[in-house]
Amino acid sequence: MHEFEFVIFSECCNEKQLGFNSVPCRFMNALNIKVGVAEIKFAVEKTGGLVVLSESFGHSVFKDSFKRVFENGGTVSCSFYVCFTGTLEINCSKEIKIQGVIGPCTSLEKKGPSVADSIIGEGNTTAWKMCVLDKSTCLTVMFDLSSSDRANTPGAVNPQLYLQFLTSYQDPTGQSVLRVTTVTRRGVDSTVSSEELVQGFDQETAEVVMARFASLKMESEQRIINNAHEMSAGSDVIFTDVVSLQVFFEHLQRLAVQS
């Protein structure tokens, strides 16, 4: 069985795992052998799990990562303070359409008038499921304003737009929590004046959003080449798992010495 076909098969199996709110966390030790990282990639990304791959159990990457998972500072701000069975639901004004979410979540397939025709990430829904979340959980929500029904009549008043985020989860004590965040502002017609948009533009947030969008697009387009036989003859291809920069250069240096 080709690797690409096996990854697709593993994703179908991992979808069942999402229904049990289980979060895979893998600490692996491997050197020049396959350990199945590609097969569990789907489950790890969708549930918010983690993968640590190092050359040996004594490597600093392995030891420091393992210790950090179980750090406990005695307060609720410690890194092991996690919440479970989370959901995110978004309500918005009729001028805004939701394209999707990029991050550790899965679609709950809740349709509605706010769903956009174009899909980015986990789309075609207004609600998502999160198996686990903590203070570092970050989701990127993509909206579409180009297909709004706002009248283009000259002199018309821009509508008052709003976004409402409903986040529910179960904390470590077993208590159910619902947090509601609502933001509103009047729409801005960029064809008339962009000064107000420039003043409220967050460059750092835009960089993160574009980086996540680019990564998602690269991964989706990579599936077009589903095996090494479709690549051009004579090309040198190295298949690697996600590792730290230090481990990457160690492998690179070892390849240079061998050659």
N, C-alpha and C positions, 0 to 999 in steps of 0.2 A: 504494500500500500504506500502510495506517495505521501510525503510529509504533509503537503497541503491538504490532501483528502483526510488524513488522520486528524489534523487540526480542526477541520470543519466538523468531523464526527465528535471530537471532544467538546466542541462548543455546544452541540446539541445535547450532550450528556450533562454539561455544566449548567444549562438552563434549568434543569430539574433541581439542581442544588440550590439555586437562588430562592426557590419556594420554601426552603427550610431555614432561611436566614442564617445559614452557616457561612463563615468567612475563612477561606483558606490562607494559612500563613506557612510558608515553606522556607526552611533553612537547609541549604544543600551545600555539599562539598563535592566538587568535581574538577577534574583536570583532563582535558582532551577527550571527554566522553559526554554523551547526551544524557540529560537528566529529566527531560520532559517539561522544560520551562515553557516552550511554545504551546504545549497542550493545555497548561493551566493558566495561560495568559488571560484568556477570556474571563474566567471565574475570578481571578485576582483583581482585574481592572473593574469589573462590574460590582463587586462586593466591597471594595476598599481594603482588600487583604494586602499582604506583602510577600516579597520574594527576596531572599538574600542568598547569593551564590558566590562562593569564594573557593580558593584553591585548596584550603585545608581548614580544619576546625580550629587550628591555632592562629589563623590569620586575624589580623586586627579588625578587618571589616566584619568578619563573622562574630568575633567576641564582643566588639563594641555594639553591634546591631542587636545581638541577643540580649545584652544587658539593658539597652535602652528600652526595649519592649516592656520589660518588667520593672522599670524604674517606678519608685513610689516615694513621693516626697511628703506623704502624710496629709496632703491637701487635695481638694477636688481638681486642682489645676495640674495634677501629675499626668504624665503621658499615658498611663494605663487607665485613665478615666474615660471610658467609652460608653456610648449609648447604642441601643439596638432597635430593630424593627422600625426604622424611621421612614417617613413619607414626606414628600414635598409636593404641594399643590399651588398652582399659580392662577390667580384671577387678574384680569386686566381689562382696560377699557376697549371698546369695540374697534378703535383705530389701531390697536396693537395686535399682532399675530405672533404666536410662539412657534419658532422653528424647531427647537429641541434643546437638549442639555448635553454638555460634554463633562464627564466626570464619573465617579463611582456610583452609578445608579442604573436602574432598569425601568422600562416603561410599564405603567399600570394600564395603558390602553384606555384612557379616559378621554373620549372624543368631546368636541365642543366647538362653538363658533370661533374660539380664539386660536384654533390650530391652523398653522400656515400650510400652504400647499407644498412649499419646499422644506425638506427635512435636513437637519444637521445634527449628527449624533443620535441620541435617543429622542426621536420626535414622534409626531402624529399623536400627541397626547398632551394633557394639561396636568398630569400627576405622575410622580415617579416614586420608586421604592428604593430605600437605602438600607442595606443589611446592617451596617455599622457606621457610626459617625462620631467624631470627636472635635476638639477645637481646631484641628488642622484640616478638616474636611472642606473641600472647596469644589463648588459646581459652577460651571460657566453656562449661563442661559443665553440663548441666541434668539433675538426678536426680529420681526420684519415690520417695517413701517411703510415700505414702498407700495403695498397693496391696500393701504387704508382708504376708506371711503370719505375722507375729509374733502369737503367742497373746496374747489380752487377759485371760488368767486373772489374777485379783487376786493379788498377791504374787509373780507370776512374775518371774524375773530377766531383765533386758533383755539381748539378745544382743550379742556382740562383733562390731561392724561393721568392715569394712575396704574400702579402695579401693587399687587398684594401677594405676599409669600406666606403660606401656611405650612409650618414645619412641625411635625409631630414625631415623638420618639419615646422610648422607654429608657429611663436613666438606670444606673447600676443598682439603685435601691428598689427597682421594680415599679416606680411611679411613672404614670403616663403624663407627658408634658406636651403642651401645644403652644407654639410661639407664632405670633402673627406680626408681620412687618408690612406696613403700607407706606408707600411713597407716592407723591403726586406733584405734578408741575404742569404748567401750561405748555402746549406744543409750540415749537419754533419752526417757522418756515425758512429753511435754509436758502431758498431761491431769492428771498427778500433781503435777509441779513443773517450773517453767520457769526457776528461778534459775540452774541450770547452763548452760542455753542462753543466757541473757542475759550471763553472764560470758564465754562464748567467742564472742560475736557480733562480727563484724567489720563495722562500719558502712560503711567505705569500699568494701570488696569488694561489699557488698550494693548500694550505690549504682551501681557499675559494672555489676553483673549486671542490675539492673532497667533501667538506661539502654539496655543492649544488647537486652534483651528487648523494651522498648518500641519501639526503632527497628526491630527485626525485624517486630514486629506491624504497625507503621504501613506498612512497605514492602509487606507481604503484603496488607494490606487496600486499599492504593492501587491494586492491580491490578483491583479491582472496577470502577473508573472507567477504562476502557481507551481512551477518547478524549475530546476536548474537547466533542464534541457531546452527551455525556450530562450535562454540567454545566448548572446552571440558567442561564437566559437573563439577560444583563446582568451576569454576574459577571466581574470582572477577574482573569484568570489569567496569571501570568508563569511560563514554564518556564525554569528555570536549571539549570546544572550545579553540582557542589559546588565552591565557591570559598572563599577566605579571607574573614574578616569585613571586612577592609579593602577588598578588591575589591568585596564586596557593597555597602558603603556608597558606594563610588565610583559604581557603577551607579545606586544609589538617588538620589544627588545629581544625576546627569546627567538622570535621568528627571524630577526635580522642576524643573530649569531648563528643559527642553524644554516642559513643560506650562505 
